[in-house]
Amino acid sequence: MENSLGKLFTITSFGESHSRCVGIIIDGCPAGLPVSEEDIQREVDKRKPTSPIATTRAEEDKVEILSGIFNGHATGAPICLLIWNKDIDPSEYERIRFLPRPGHADYTADMKYGGFNDFRGGGRFSGRITATFVMAGAIAKKLLSVIDVEVLAHTVEIGGLKAQSKGLDEIRQANQDPLKCADPEAAKEMLKLIEQAKGEGDSVGGIIEGMALNVPVGLGEPVFDTLEGDLAKAFFAIPAVKGVEFGSGFAAAGKRGSENNDPFTISNGKIVTVTNNAGGILGGISNGMPIVVRVAVKPTSSIAKSQETVDMKKMQSASLEVKGRHDACIVPRAVPVVEAMIAVTLCDFAMRAGLIPEVIK
Ligand SMILES: Cc1cc2nc3c(=O)[nH]c(=O)nc-3n(C[C@H](O)[C@H](O)[C@H](O)COP(=O)(O)O)c2cc1C
C-alpha cells in the first residue's frame, strides 16, 4: 500500500472508518509556523455533514494535536494529528460482509487483502479518511499564506445541474452554503434534486471547481512530477473522484489552437495571459495565472435502491439494498478535501522550489 504523499512536505494518512481513529503525520513543516488546534478545526468543520442530504453519522470530529507543535508553533518535528471515531455502528457492514456493494471498494479490497481488510464502514476506503487530508491541508494552507497563495474550492454542478459562474467574492463565501455553491439560486434547485434522489433511494454526483490564486511562476518538476500530474494524483486519492480537468480541459479537444491558446500580454510590468484556458499550467509548470481545476465526483454508491450483486461466500447471485448512514451526494463534503489536496501539493512544490523558508519567523 502507499499511504504517503509528497517529497519535502510529506503526509502519511492512517486509520479506518470504524477503527479507533483516523489521523495524519505531516513531515517537513518548517519550524516556527504558528498553528493552533482551532486553525485545523476550522478546516475540518467545513467537511462536517451540514445538510439534510448528508450522512446521519454524528461525529464530533474533534482535532487533537499529538506532536510537532509546541507553544503554538511548529517545532520542525513530525506533526501528528488525530480524530477519534466515536459514532461507530458496524452492524450493517456485518450483514453485507460477503455482498460487495456495486460501485464501492468492497470487492477489490477483499480480493487484494485476502479478506483481512477492515471492511467496517468501507475501512480505509471510507470518505472518513478525507478528514485526515483536510487536517494536512490546514497546515499546508498556513504555509502557503507565507507566500500569499490562496486556495479555494466550490460546487459548480450537481446531478447535471450547473451553477452560474460567479466572481471571487462570491466563491469565497460559498463555504457558508450547505452545498458549498456560490450561486444561491442554483443551490436551491440542487438541494431539491438531491432530496428527490434520496427519496427514491438513490444518489447523485457532481463537479467541484478548485483554484489557487497568486501562485508563483515555476512550480512543477517536469517531466514526471508535473504540476498537473501531482495534483491529479492527489485528487484521485479522494474516494469517489472519477475525473479531473485543468483549464478548458476536455473542451480543449474540440477547439482550434487560435481559440484555446492564451495570448501573452504585459500588465503592471508582469507577463500574464489574456485568457486562462491552460488553467495556470504550461509544460507542467505554473505560469503565474490562477490554477483552475474541475474534479468530477460520482454519485454515492451505497444506495437504498435494490441492486444486483453476488454472495462471495456462496458464489451465487444476490440482491442488495444498502441501509446504514450515507451521503446522498458526496460533493459538498468533498469541497474542503479538494482545497486540502491543492494546498498539500502546492506546498510540496513551493518547498521544492525553495520558496518557503526553513524557519518561519
Ligand atoms: C467526503 C466523502 C464522503 C463519502 N461518503 C460516502 C458514503 O456515505 N457512502 C458511500 O458509499 N461512499 C461514500 N464515499 C465514497 C466512497 O468512499 C468511494 O466511492 C469508495 O471508496 C470507492 O472508491 P472510488 O469511488 O474512488 O472507486 C465518500 C467519499 C467522500 C470523499
Ligand as a Chemical Component Dictionary entry (heavy atoms), coordinates in Angstrom:
data_LIG
# 
_chem_comp.id                   LIG 
_chem_comp.type                 NON-POLYMER 
_chem_comp.pdbx_formal_charge   0 
_chem_comp.three_letter_code    LIG 
# 
loop_
_chem_comp_atom.comp_id 
_chem_comp_atom.atom_id 
_chem_comp_atom.alt_atom_id 
_chem_comp_atom.type_symbol 
_chem_comp_atom.charge 
_chem_comp_atom.model_Cartn_x 
_chem_comp_atom.model_Cartn_y 
_chem_comp_atom.model_Cartn_z 
_chem_comp_atom.pdbx_ordinal 
LIG C1  C1  C 0 -16.363 13.045 1.936  1  
LIG C2  C2  C 0 -16.756 11.719 1.340  2  
LIG C3  C3  C 0 -17.856 11.032 1.836  3  
LIG C4  C4  C 0 -18.236 9.804  1.287  4  
LIG N1  N1  N 0 -19.347 9.186  1.790  5  
LIG C5  C5  C 0 -19.765 8.028  1.233  6  
LIG C6  C6  C 0 -20.942 7.393  1.717  7  
LIG O1  O1  O 0 -21.610 7.878  2.627  8  
LIG N2  N2  N 0 -21.304 6.219  1.129  9  
LIG C7  C7  C 0 -20.588 5.659  0.090  10 
LIG O2  O2  O 0 -20.969 4.611  -0.407 11 
LIG N3  N3  N 0 -19.487 6.249  -0.378 12 
LIG C8  C8  C 0 -19.044 7.402  0.166  13 
LIG N4  N4  N 0 -17.887 7.993  -0.320 14 
LIG C9  C9  C 0 -17.216 7.416  -1.489 15 
LIG C10 C10 C 0 -16.579 6.055  -1.290 16 
LIG O3  O3  O 0 -15.666 6.084  -0.216 17 
LIG C11 C11 C 0 -15.922 5.588  -2.592 18 
LIG O4  O4  O 0 -16.844 5.637  -3.644 19 
LIG C12 C12 C 0 -15.399 4.160  -2.498 20 
LIG O5  O5  O 0 -14.287 4.103  -1.618 21 
LIG C13 C13 C 0 -14.921 3.566  -3.843 22 
LIG O6  O6  O 0 -13.881 4.340  -4.371 23 
LIG P1  P1  P 0 -13.999 5.014  -5.828 24 
LIG O7  O7  O 0 -15.373 5.596  -5.905 25 
LIG O8  O8  O 0 -12.947 6.083  -5.826 26 
LIG O9  O9  O 0 -13.766 3.933  -6.824 27 
LIG C14 C14 C 0 -17.487 9.227  0.223  28 
LIG C15 C15 C 0 -16.369 9.926  -0.272 29 
LIG C16 C16 C 0 -16.005 11.159 0.264  30 
LIG C17 C17 C 0 -14.833 11.894 -0.320 31 
# 
loop_
_chem_comp_bond.comp_id 
_chem_comp_bond.atom_id_1 
_chem_comp_bond.atom_id_2 
_chem_comp_bond.value_order 
_chem_comp_bond.pdbx_ordinal 
LIG C1  C2  SING 1  
LIG C2  C3  SING 2  
LIG C2  C16 DOUB 3  
LIG C3  C4  DOUB 4  
LIG C4  N1  SING 5  
LIG C4  C14 SING 6  
LIG N1  C5  DOUB 7  
LIG C5  C6  SING 8  
LIG C5  C8  SING 9  
LIG C6  O1  DOUB 10 
LIG C6  N2  SING 11 
LIG N2  C7  SING 12 
LIG C7  O2  DOUB 13 
LIG C7  N3  SING 14 
LIG N3  C8  DOUB 15 
LIG C8  N4  SING 16 
LIG N4  C9  SING 17 
LIG N4  C14 SING 18 
LIG C9  C10 SING 19 
LIG C10 O3  SING 20 
LIG C10 C11 SING 21 
LIG C11 O4  SING 22 
LIG C11 C12 SING 23 
LIG C12 O5  SING 24 
LIG C12 C13 SING 25 
LIG C13 O6  SING 26 
LIG O6  P1  SING 27 
LIG P1  O7  DOUB 28 
LIG P1  O8  SING 29 
LIG P1  O9  SING 30 
LIG C14 C15 DOUB 31 
LIG C15 C16 SING 32 
LIG C16 C17 SING 33 
# 
